[in-house]
Amino acid sequence: MKWLRKKRVLLLLFLGFTVLVFFNSGWLTLFYPIHYKDEIRTYAKENQIDPFMVAAIIRVETNYKTDQESHKGALGVMQIMPDTAEWVIDKANFEDVSLESLREDPDKNIQIGSWYLKSLYDQFDGNPIAVIAAYNAGPTKVKSWLKSGKWDGRLETSKDIPFGETRHYVQRVTHYYEQYVSIYKEF
């Protein structure tokens, strides 16, 4: 008799979970959260880029954890390399931003990272897949791959990206991007 009761409880839990999954996708936000929504929204709009792309890059880079520094020296939630940050700060005249603030302040980090993403969109004629690859490997490398024909800049041919890390990065960012778009619908 006890085993029958356990089976019923398990069946009810399974049915409840199934109903939740099919009739309410809101639970997916638990698995695919977006933090710093206001900052992402503000700087994506300011730079005329897709906020879901910014969120997906942050998710892959640091999973929204602040005060991050990679073994290569990349800083903050968007993992911006110091040389890149200094270039952006100079080009965009961001006088109130320092390398230290990029490590500690998600707002400043997202501001610089979003501006840099816009510059990559401009360099790669709006091709989001090439932009993602360039964010990881650098624009010079991606331009050389495209020019030499090693890779054509499409997601469908991302297996041709010469760097395994970048190939995997493109796949992960596009995965999170697609999840965010389907779960949140709008930003």
N, C-alpha and C positions, 0 to 999 in steps of 0.2 A: 504494500500500500504506500509506503514511504517513497519508493522509487517512482511510482505513478505520479505522486504530488510533485516531485522534482522535475519529472518530464513536463508536466503541465506548466510549471513555473518557467522552465527553459523555453518552452514553446511560446508562452505569452511574452517573454522578453524578446525572443526572436521576431515575433509578429509586431511588437511595439517598435523595435528597431527598424524593421522593414517599412512600416508606415512612416516613420520619421524620415527615412532616407527618400522614399518616393514622393512624399507630399510636402517636405520642407527641406530645402537645400541649405537653410541657414546654419545648420550644424557644421557644414563644411568650413565655415569661417574659423572654427576652432582649430582645424588642421592647416588652414591657409590664412593666417591672420595678416593684416597690414597695420603696422605701427607707423607713427609719424605721418598720419594721413594729411593733416593740415599743411605740414612742411612740403610733403611730396606734391600735393595739389597746387600749392602756391608756386613752387619753383618749376613744376612741369608746365603750368599755364604761362608763367613768365617767359619760359624758353620755347613754348609751343611744341612740346613733346608729350608723348603718351605717359600719363602718370602710372599706368600699370607696368610699363617698361621700367620705370624708376623703381617701383616696388619690387619687381621680379629680380632686378639686379641686386638690390639691397638684400633680398631674401637669400640669394645664392652667395653673395659676398660675406655676410655676417649674421644672417638670420636676425637682423634688427638689433644686434648687440652693440652698444656704444663702447668707446674707449678700446677699440680693436686696433692692433697693428700686426700686419703679416710678417712672416720671416723675411720678406723682401722689402719691408718698410712701408707698405701701403697703410693708409690711415683711415680710421673711422668707419661708419656704417657702410659707406660706398667704396671703401678701400682704395682711396686715391693715392697714387704715388706722389711723393714730395715734389719731384721735378714737374710733374703734370700740374699739381696744385699751384706751384709757383708760376708756371706759365699761364694758367687760367687767371690767377689773381692779378697778374700783370696785364693780360689781354683785356680782361673785363673790368679793370680798375676797381677790384674789390679791396679797398684800403682797410676795411675793418676785419679782415680775415687773416689769421696766422696759421702756421702749420700746427701749433699747439691747439688752436681752437678746432681744427679739423678732427683731431683725435677725440676731443672731449665734447664737442657741441654738434649734435646731429643736425641741427638747423643749418649751420654753416657748411657742414659736410654735404648735405643734400643740395644746398645752393650751388656749391662748386661742382659737385658731381653732375647735377642737372645741366649746368652751363656747358660742361665738357661733353655730355651726351649730345646736346644740340650741335656742338661743333663737329662731332662725329657724324651726325645725321647730314650736316652740310657737306662734309668731305665725301660721304658715300651715297650721295644723291637720294637720301631718304630710305635706303635699304636697311631695314631694322636688323636683319641677320648679320650683315657685314658690320653694322654698328656694334652689335653684341660681341662679335669676334674681336673687333678693334678695341673695345673696352678692356678685353682680357689680354690680348697679345700685343696691342699697340697698333696704331693706324699704319705705320710704315710697313710692318710685316704683312698686314692684311692687304694693303695696296700691292705689295710685291706678289702675293699669292694670286690676286685677281689678274694682274698684268701678265704674269707668266702662264696663266691658265691652270695652275695647280688646283684652284678652287674657283667656282663661278659665283659665289656669294649667295647661293640659295640654301635653304634649310634642307631640302631634299638631297642635296649633295654634300651636306656637312661632314659626311664620312671622309671626304677628300681633304678636309682641313689638315695641313701637315702637323700641327701640334696636337697631341692627344688631350692635353689639358684644355686647350681652346675648343676642341671638338666637343668635349664633355661639357664645358661651360655653356656653349651655345645651346646644347640640348637641354641642360638644366634651366637656363633662363627662359627659354621658350616654353618649357613645361610649366613653370610657375606663372609666366605671363598668361598662357591659355587658361590655367586654373583660375587666376584672378579675374580675368574677363568673364568667364562663365559663372563664377560665384557671385561677384559683386555687380555685374552688369554695367554699372556706371561708377565713376569715382567722385 
